[in-house]
Amino acid sequence: MNRFLVLIFISILCFGQSQFKENLSHKTFSAKVIGISDGDTMEVLYKKNPIKIRLAHIDSPEKRGTQPFGNQAKQTLSNLCFGKIVIVQAEKYDRYKRLIAVVINDKNQNVNKQMLKQGMAWHYKKYSKDSSYAKLENEARKNRVGLWKDNVPVAPWLWRENKKKK
């Protein structure tokens, strides 16, 4: 009986999630932040549907694999927006079906840029040519803020690459 109830519950969850078909690319909308995965990924609730958001222009230390500053980056993002209503300025979906977006919090702060200012992310130059993000990263580096206190910080894309090799 329990197995049957679990299967029904999973079916309802899957059905509910597959019902949401609205394409949010290039849209701006308000939503509540209901989860923080790491320093550059969150989940918001929009029209009663959970939506995974990947912050545009930045890459934060990995929470998985215990990269230095991974936990601090997650906590910083949480402090900026968890449980709050935010404005999501969506760009497009990535290959993992996450919505790439700029997020503005309840204090009218660009959360993506705040992560750089607080030294909890790199400007993700592979996917962003916005020089304002590069400038913020350079400023944080110069002032040795956040992860830039580390003598040899490792960029997340290099951390992930090294983890794959092992």
N, C-alpha and C positions, 0 to 999 in steps of 0.2 A: 504493500500500500504506500509506504513512504517513497519508494522508487517511482511509483506512478505520479505522486504529487510533485516530486522533484522534476520529472519530465514535463509535466504540465506547466510548472513555474518557469522552467527554462524556455519552453515554447512561447509562453506569453512574453517573456523578456525579449526573445529574438524577434517575435512578431512585432512587438511595440517599437523596437529599434528600426526594423526594416520599413515600418510605415512612414518614417520621416524621410521624405524624398526631396524636400526643398533644396535647391542648389544655392548655397550661400556665398559662392565666389563673387567677389567685387561688391559685396553688400555691407552695409553698416547697420548694426543692431545692438540692442541692450540685452544683457543676459546676466545671470547670477553665477559666480564662480563657486563650483561645488567640489572641486578636487584639484590638487596640485601633485603632479607626478614627479617633476624635478624642476630645475631652474628655468626651463624654457618650454614646459608643456603643462597645460591645465585642462580641466574639463569645466564647461559651463552648461547651465540649464537654459535652453531656449525653446519656447513654446512646449514646455513639459518634456523636452527631449535633450538627453546629454550629448554634447558636441565636444570632441577633442580639439583643442587649439594648440598649435605650435607657434610660439612667438617668432615673428618675422625678424630678419636682420641679425639675430644673435644666436650664439651657441654657448650653453652653460656647461659646467663640469657635470660629468655623469654621476647620477645617484647610484645606478646599478654599477657594480664593479668597484665601488668605493674609491672613485677618483677624489683626490684632495679637493676640498671645497664643494663637493657635490651636495652634501647635506646642508651646508650653509646657503648655497644657491637656492635650494628648494625652500628653506625657511624664509629667505629674503623675498622670494616671489609670493609666498604665502602671506607674509606681513604686508605686502603691497596690495593684495587683492582678494584673499580667500574670504568667502562668505559675503562679498560685496557685489553690488550691481556694477557692471563695467560696460563700456562701449567697445564693441568688437568691430574693427575695420578690416574686414576680410579681404584677402588677396585671391588665393586659390587653394585647392586641395593638393596635398603632397601624395606620394606613392603609397603612404600608409593610411590614406583617407583622413588625415588630420587637416584641419583648416588652418592655413598659414595666415597670421593676422597680427596687426598692431592692436594692443589693448590699452584703453584709457581707463584709469581707475576713478573712484569716487572723489578724489582730490584733484581731478583733471590732469593727472600725471601720465605721461606715456610710459607704461610699465616696461616696455622693451628697452627704452633709453635709461630708465631708472636702474635696470639690472646692470647696464654698462657703467653708469655713474657710481654705483655702489661696488664696482669691481667684482661682479658675480657672473660675468659673461664676456665672451669675445665677440667682436664684430664678425659675423659669418660672411666673409668676403666672397666665398664661393657662390653664395646665393644673393648677395646684396652689394650694390654699388653705391649706396647712399652714404656720402662722405660725412654726414652729421654723426653717424654711428661710429665711423672710424675715429673721428675727432674725440668723441666721448671715451672710447677705449684708450686712446693715447693719453688723455688727461688722467684717467684712472691709473694707468701704468706709471705715468710721471709722478703721481702723488702716492704710489704704492698702496692703493686702496684695495681692500678685499683680497682676492686671490693674487693680486700683484705684489702682496707682501712676500709671497713665496719666491725664493731665489731662482727657481727653474720651473715656472708654471708650464704645464703641458696642455696644449689646446685639445678640446674634447674630440675633434675629428682624428687627431693623432692617437689619443688614448683608445678610442674605439678600434682604430686600425691595429694597434699593438695587441689589444685583447683578442682580435680575430686571429692573429698569427699564433697565439699561444694555444 
